[in-house]
């Protein structure tokens, strides 16, 4: 026991007598001090010339200003004079514009018929005829429906005017939206006391009762005119014309087009006659 303690004491004396610089970091009792340049704390003895360089290496670079910060700094203080695309908030609608919109709406309401502001025209009243089967009890003269102008004022009853407005709004305008927009319907015929297809001895046409209108073409905003005669068998007009033809079947009781007979090769005949079996579309 005494011999083992003596050996241990001997080695302790030897290790303590070795110089600290000769020991490696792995075996030395204390780690080697960091260089001044990479130290996290600058010693008080560091010179004034070393301090700035050390701080520069120690601290991260400042983040560059974002585009938003640059835009805010460059933004004018006088925001009310700037346009809506530059200012933070759009301007309030001027009172003059509000009055103009209200005046226009009031004017449209005043010139509307059949209880719908989208149907523009004027009341005509009773339309009499020498032919007993012809005439309209309470007629109106339509100039536009859903913002689409008729090429000429057309006389009909309110049931036909409402059907025309519904067809234009739900079918005609959406169909020609990309190509158009459509701005005018070219009217081939409206009220006229005559027989069907003007044939002698035939029954009185729905035109003679104010329940029919014939449309021969659709005019676009850029001046293009899509006619039933030339467009029915030519793409892309064919697809669009057939779509509006199908769209009329429902609002109108009878829909005739170029496929029905030779009398309708250049127009759509639309009337509000009702059939027991439902709409007749051909």
Backbone torsions as a table, in degrees:
resi	resn	phi	psi	omega
1	UNK	NA	-46.1	179.6
2	UNK	-65.2	-34.6	179.4
3	UNK	-67.4	-37.9	-179.8
4	UNK	-66.8	-42.0	178.8
5	UNK	-64.3	-36.6	178.7
6	UNK	-64.9	-41.6	178.2
7	UNK	-63.3	-43.1	-180.0
8	UNK	-62.2	-42.6	179.3
9	UNK	-64.3	-35.3	-179.7
10	UNK	-63.5	-48.3	-179.6
11	UNK	-65.5	-33.0	177.8
12	UNK	-63.5	-41.8	178.9
13	UNK	-63.7	-40.0	-179.7
14	UNK	-63.4	-46.6	-177.7
15	UNK	-63.9	-38.1	-178.5
16	UNK	-71.5	-23.1	-179.2
17	UNK	-82.2	-13.1	-179.7
18	UNK	-74.3	144.5	177.8
19	UNK	-70.3	145.5	-177.7
20	UNK	-64.9	-33.2	-177.9
21	UNK	-69.2	-21.0	-178.2
22	UNK	-82.2	-16.0	-178.1
23	UNK	-84.2	142.9	178.7
24	UNK	-78.1	158.9	-179.6
25	UNK	-59.1	-28.3	-177.4
26	UNK	-72.8	-28.8	-175.4
27	UNK	-110.4	-12.6	-178.2
28	UNK	-73.5	157.1	-178.9
29	UNK	-73.8	-30.0	-179.8
30	UNK	-123.2	143.8	177.6
31	UNK	-69.5	156.2	178.6
32	UNK	-70.9	132.4	-180.0
33	UNK	-59.1	144.9	178.5
34	UNK	-72.0	152.5	173.8
35	UNK	-63.6	155.3	-177.5
36	UNK	-61.6	-36.8	-174.7
37	UNK	-64.9	-36.0	-174.7
38	UNK	-104.0	4.5	-177.8
39	UNK	-72.5	147.5	178.8
40	UNK	-78.4	-20.1	178.6
41	UNK	-127.0	128.3	-178.4
42	UNK	-83.6	125.3	178.9
43	UNK	-63.1	152.5	179.8
44	UNK	-64.4	-22.2	-177.7
45	UNK	-83.6	-2.9	-177.9
46	UNK	-64.3	142.6	-178.4
47	UNK	-76.2	163.9	-179.1
48	UNK	-66.6	-27.0	-179.0
49	UNK	-77.0	-28.1	-178.8
50	UNK	-82.2	-29.2	-172.6
51	UNK	-60.4	-49.0	-179.4
52	UNK	-62.2	-42.5	179.9
53	UNK	-63.2	-40.6	179.8
54	UNK	-64.7	-43.2	-179.9
55	UNK	-63.9	-38.8	179.5
56	UNK	-60.9	-40.4	-179.4
57	UNK	-74.7	-31.6	-175.9
58	UNK	-75.7	-40.5	-172.0
59	UNK	-93.2	144.5	178.0
60	UNK	-71.6	157.7	177.6
61	UNK	-70.7	148.0	178.3
62	UNK	-66.1	141.8	178.9
63	UNK	-68.5	134.0	179.6
64	UNK	-64.4	154.5	-178.9
65	UNK	-66.2	138.8	-179.7
66	UNK	-75.9	159.1	177.0
67	UNK	-57.9	-32.8	178.6
68	UNK	-65.6	-42.1	178.9
69	UNK	-64.7	-39.0	178.6
70	UNK	-64.9	-42.5	-179.5
71	UNK	-64.4	-40.6	179.7
72	UNK	-65.2	-40.9	-179.4
73	UNK	-66.2	-32.9	-177.9
74	UNK	-88.8	-6.7	-176.5
75	UNK	-68.8	139.1	179.8
76	UNK	-71.1	147.4	177.6
77	UNK	-75.0	-26.0	-176.2
78	UNK	-87.7	66.3	-176.1
79	UNK	-62.2	-37.4	-177.2
80	UNK	-57.7	-21.7	-179.5
81	UNK	-89.6	-2.7	-178.2
82	UNK	-89.5	161.1	178.8
83	UNK	-77.0	164.8	-179.2
84	UNK	-61.3	-25.7	-179.7
85	UNK	-76.4	-11.8	179.6
86	UNK	-109.9	-38.3	-177.4
87	UNK	-71.4	158.9	-177.2
88	UNK	-70.0	-33.7	-178.5
89	UNK	-130.2	145.4	176.9
90	UNK	-69.0	155.6	179.4
91	UNK	-72.8	155.9	174.0
92	UNK	-68.2	144.3	179.2
93	UNK	-63.5	128.8	-179.2
94	UNK	-64.2	150.0	-179.6
95	UNK	-61.5	-33.6	-179.1
96	UNK	-62.8	-38.3	178.6
97	UNK	-68.8	-40.2	177.1
98	UNK	-59.6	-43.4	179.3
99	UNK	-64.6	-37.9	179.5
100	UNK	-64.6	-43.0	179.4
101	UNK	-65.0	-44.4	179.4
102	UNK	-64.1	-38.3	179.3
103	UNK	-65.6	-42.0	179.7
104	UNK	-64.4	-42.7	179.4
105	UNK	-64.9	-40.5	178.4
106	UNK	-63.4	-38.5	179.8
107	UNK	-67.4	-41.9	178.2
108	UNK	-64.3	-40.0	179.3
109	UNK	-64.1	-36.5	-178.8
110	UNK	-67.7	-33.9	-177.6
111	UNK	-97.5	8.3	179.8
112	UNK	-84.7	159.6	178.8
113	UNK	-134.7	168.5	177.1
114	UNK	60.9	22.7	176.4
115	UNK	70.7	20.2	-178.8
116	UNK	-134.8	122.0	-178.3
117	UNK	-64.5	-21.7	180.0
118	UNK	-77.3	-13.9	180.0
119	UNK	-103.0	107.3	-176.6
120	UNK	-101.2	139.5	179.8
121	UNK	166.7	-149.4	178.2
122	UNK	-149.8	149.1	177.3
123	UNK	-72.1	143.1	179.6
124	UNK	-110.8	-30.7	-177.5
125	UNK	88.2	-152.5	-177.3
126	UNK	-75.8	132.6	175.4
127	UNK	-110.3	113.5	-177.7
128	UNK	-94.5	162.5	179.0
129	UNK	-151.7	150.9	176.2
130	UNK	-70.0	-25.7	177.3
131	UNK	-84.8	126.1	-172.8
132	UNK	-59.3	-37.7	-175.6
133	UNK	-78.4	-11.3	-178.6
134	UNK	-95.6	168.9	176.7
135	UNK	113.7	162.6	180.0
136	UNK	-132.5	131.3	-178.3
137	UNK	-70.3	-45.3	-177.4
138	UNK	-139.5	85.5	-171.5
139	UNK	-90.7	156.8	173.0
140	UNK	-132.5	154.5	176.8
141	UNK	-112.5	113.4	-172.4
142	UNK	-94.1	134.7	176.7
143	UNK	-111.0	-27.1	177.4
144	UNK	-159.7	154.9	175.5
145	UNK	-136.9	130.6	-179.9
146	UNK	53.0	35.1	177.7
147	UNK	82.5	-0.8	179.3
148	UNK	-101.4	123.4	-174.4
149	UNK	-79.5	144.3	170.8
150	UNK	-88.7	139.8	-175.2
151	UNK	-61.6	-22.1	174.0
152	UNK	-152.1	148.6	178.0
153	UNK	-56.5	132.9	-173.5
154	UNK	-123.0	131.0	-177.4
155	UNK	-93.4	134.0	-178.4
156	UNK	-165.7	178.2	173.6
157	UNK	-91.2	171.0	-175.9
158	UNK	-66.3	-33.2	178.3
159	UNK	-59.3	-41.5	178.6
160	UNK	-71.6	-37.9	178.3
161	UNK	-64.3	-41.1	178.9
162	UNK	-66.4	-40.9	177.5
163	UNK	-63.9	-40.3	178.9
164	UNK	-64.2	-43.6	179.1
165	UNK	-62.4	-43.6	179.6
166	UNK	-63.3	-42.5	179.6
167	UNK	-63.2	-45.2	-179.8
168	UNK	-63.8	-44.0	-176.6
169	UNK	-69.9	-43.3	-173.0
170	UNK	-89.8	-23.4	-174.4
171	UNK	-124.7	-53.1	-173.2
172	UNK	-65.0	-51.9	-177.5
173	UNK	-63.3	-46.7	177.7
174	UNK	-63.4	-35.6	-177.6
175	UNK	-66.6	-40.9	-177.7
176	UNK	-99.8	18.6	-174.9
177	UNK	-60.2	-48.7	-177.4
178	UNK	-75.8	-36.1	-178.7
179	UNK	-77.5	-32.0	-174.9
180	UNK	-94.2	-125.0	10.5
181	UNK	-73.1	158.3	178.2
182	UNK	-74.9	135.5	-176.4
183	UNK	-120.5	-13.3	-176.5
184	UNK	-151.8	140.4	170.4
185	UNK	-103.1	127.5	177.6
186	UNK	-89.0	115.6	-174.8
187	UNK	-89.7	121.8	177.7
188	UNK	-87.2	-32.3	179.2
189	UNK	-162.4	150.9	173.6
190	UNK	-136.1	-124.0	-178.0
191	UNK	-70.3	130.1	174.5
192	UNK	-161.7	129.3	179.9
193	UNK	-80.3	98.0	-178.7
194	UNK	-152.4	171.5	177.8
195	UNK	-86.7	169.6	179.2
196	UNK	-63.8	126.3	-179.3
197	UNK	57.1	20.5	179.3
198	UNK	59.6	27.6	179.6
199	UNK	-87.4	137.1	-178.8
200	UNK	-67.5	131.6	178.9
201	UNK	84.2	-4.6	-179.8
202	UNK	-78.7	168.9	178.6
203	UNK	-69.0	157.8	178.1
204	UNK	-65.1	133.7	179.0
205	UNK	-70.4	158.9	174.0
206	UNK	-64.3	-20.2	174.5
207	UNK	-61.6	-35.6	-179.1
208	UNK	-73.0	-8.8	178.9
209	UNK	-110.4	3.5	179.7
210	UNK	74.2	23.8	-177.0
211	UNK	-117.1	22.2	-177.4
212	UNK	-146.9	154.5	174.7
213	UNK	-149.7	142.1	178.6
214	UNK	-110.3	130.6	179.5
215	UNK	-115.8	123.9	-176.3
216	UNK	-104.4	-18.5	-176.9
217	UNK	-164.3	165.8	179.4
218	UNK	-128.0	124.4	-178.6
219	UNK	-101.0	132.9	-179.1
220	UNK	-93.2	167.9	-177.5
221	UNK	-63.4	-30.1	-179.0
222	UNK	-86.1	5.2	178.5
223	UNK	98.6	-10.9	179.5
224	UNK	-66.4	139.5	178.9
225	UNK	-119.4	121.7	177.7
226	UNK	-99.9	109.1	-177.7
227	UNK	-95.6	149.5	176.9
228	UNK	-67.0	-38.6	-176.5
229	UNK	-62.1	-48.7	-175.5
230	UNK	-92.3	-21.6	-174.2
231	UNK	-96.2	-12.8	-174.2
232	UNK	-63.6	-32.0	-178.1
233	UNK	-116.8	27.6	-178.9
234	UNK	-137.6	126.3	177.4
235	UNK	-79.3	149.8	-0.6
236	UNK	-84.1	-3.1	-177.5
237	UNK	-61.7	-35.7	-178.6
238	UNK	-58.1	-46.8	-179.7
239	UNK	-62.0	-43.7	-177.8
240	UNK	-70.8	-41.3	179.6
241	UNK	-65.9	-39.5	178.2
242	UNK	-68.0	-31.0	178.4
243	UNK	-68.2	-44.2	179.0
244	UNK	-71.6	-30.1	175.2
245	UNK	-63.1	-45.9	177.5
246	UNK	-65.9	-36.1	-179.8
247	UNK	-65.1	-24.0	179.0
248	UNK	-77.9	-19.8	-178.6
249	UNK	-77.7	99.8	-175.3
250	UNK	144.0	-65.8	171.8
251	UNK	-59.2	-35.9	177.6
252	UNK	-107.1	149.3	-179.8
253	UNK	-82.1	-28.5	178.5
254	UNK	-130.3	128.6	178.5
255	UNK	-132.9	115.7	-179.5
256	UNK	-120.3	138.7	180.0
257	UNK	-136.4	-166.1	-176.8
258	UNK	-58.1	-24.7	-179.9
259	UNK	-82.7	-7.2	-177.0
260	UNK	-79.6	-53.3	178.9
261	UNK	-166.2	177.6	-176.5
262	UNK	-69.8	-19.4	-179.2
263	UNK	-73.2	-18.7	-175.5
264	UNK	-119.3	26.2	-177.4
265	UNK	-71.1	-17.8	-176.1
266	UNK	-119.4	11.1	-179.9
267	UNK	-161.7	165.8	171.9
268	UNK	-99.7	127.6	171.9
269	UNK	-96.7	123.6	-178.4
270	UNK	-125.1	123.6	175.4
271	UNK	-140.7	163.7	-174.6
272	UNK	-103.4	19.7	174.1
273	UNK	-63.8	140.0	-178.3
274	UNK	-105.5	139.0	-178.3
275	UNK	-117.5	147.7	-177.8
276	UNK	-60.0	-35.4	-177.7
277	UNK	-86.6	3.5	-179.0
278	UNK	103.0	-175.8	-178.4
279	UNK	-57.2	139.8	176.5
280	UNK	-105.6	111.6	-176.5
281	UNK	-127.7	123.1	-177.3
282	UNK	-147.5	NA	NA
